[in-house]
Amino acid sequence: MWLGESTHTVDDKGRVSVPRRLLAGQAFDAGGRLTLVLTLGFEGCLFLFTEASFAKAIARLETQPFGGEEKRNMQRLFFSKAARVELDEKNRLSLPEKLRQLVGIEKDVAIIGVVDRAEIWPKAKWEAFDAEHAREFAQLDRVLLGGANAPEA
């Protein structure tokens, strides 16, 4: 489970450290490695999944090739930007240059735990998003419980 928020600096090689507390409870292999899937997310961030959570996300998608042109186009756009990545021995993750460019990551990032995934945001973009939406937290009960005034998903 991915939880919490932290800020980090991307090094000159495009690597960022993933905090140990975010990695707690993740399933490392027998060699102590963790394979993850990194892809373009929404609202200007990258999504970081474990392979298991990525498989669950895919299971919720309509991935049949005969679902129509729009679905095929969305599949192409989504999956073409996905990459398997491994943490190195120092828990650093290499962020592909193309993905960094797509969301505007230059130096400082915020890594946000969102239960089944982590999100990697350009720090300034995350701070702006957080400030803009902070007042919405009071509506959390209606969103989670599906109350009458819950915004549409």
N, C-alpha and C positions, 0 to 999 in steps of 0.2 A: 504494500500500500504506500503510495507516494503522498506525503504530507509536509506542510511547512513552506517557508519562503526563505531564500538566501540570495545574496548578490556575489558575483564572481567576476574576474577579469579573464578575458580570452587572451591566451598568449600569442606570440608571433607566429606559431605554427597552427593556429586555429583550434587549440585545445582549451577545454574548460574543465575545472575540477567539479566533480559531483559530490556534494556533501555526504559523509557517511550516514548521517541520520536519515537522509532520503533513501539511502540504499538498504537500511535496516529492513529485514524481512524479505528481501528479494532472493530469488533462487539462483545462487551461484553454482556453476558446474563443479565437477570433481577436481578440476584444476584451479579452482578459485576464480574463474572468469565469469563474466556476465555479458551475454549478448543481448543487445537492445536494438530497437527499431526506431530510427529518427525520421520524421517526415514533416512536411509543411503542415502547420496547424491553421487555426482560424484567428481572426482579429490581430494578425501580425506576430504570431509566435510559432515556435516549432513544437511538435509533439514528440515526446520520448516515451516509448512503450517497452516493457519487457516483451520477449517473443510471445509468451503466454497471453499477456493482455492485448497484444496486437492481434493474435489469433481470435480472441473473443470479440474485438472490435470488428474484424473482418466478417465474423459470423453474423453480425447484425446488419451488414451491408448487403445489398442486392448485387451479387457479382456474376450473374448469369450474362453471357455474351449476347443473348437474344432479348435483352430487356429494353432495347430501343437505343437510338443514337445518343440521346442525352445521358443515359446511364453509362454507356460505353465511354463517352467523352469524360465524364466525371471519374470513372475508374482509371482511365489513362492519366489524367491530371494528378490524381491522388497517388497512385502506385508508382508513377514514374519519378516522383520526388522522395520516395521512401528508400532508406538505406539501412542495412544491418551494420551496426557499429559495436565495437567492444571497448570496454573500459581498459585502460592500461594498468600497470601495477600500482600507479599512484592515484587511481580512480579518476583519471582524466579521460575525457571524451573528445574525439576529434569531430569538429563541426565542419561538414563539407562546405567549401567556399560558395557554391551555388545556393545552398540553403541559407547561409549567412547573408548573402546578398538579397535574397528574396524577402527577408524580414527586416533587413537593415542592421544586423548585428555587426558592430565594429570592435568595441573593446569591452564594455561593461554589460553584463547580463544579469537578469533575475531568473532564478530557477524556482518554479512554483509547483508544489505537489498537488495533484488533482485526483486523488484516490487511485484510478486505474492507469494514470499516466503522469508524467511531469511535463511542464511547459517551460520552454526556454525563450525568454523575451529580451529584446534590447532593454536595458535597465530604464532608460527614460520613457520608453513606450509603456512599460509595465507601470511605472509610477503614475503616468498620466491616466492609464486605464483604471488603476486602483483608486485614484482621487476622484475620477469621474463617476465611478460606480459605488463608492463607499456608502452613500446614503441608501442604496438599494438593499443593504444587508438587513434592514428592518423588515423587508418583505420575504425573507428567507423561509419563514414558516409557511407562507402561502404557496411558494414555489415548490417546496419539498413535499407538502401535504396535499397539493392540488386544490387549494381553496378557491372559492368563487372569484376572487380578484387576482388570481395568479396570472402573470403575463403568459402569452402563448409562447410555446417552445419553438 
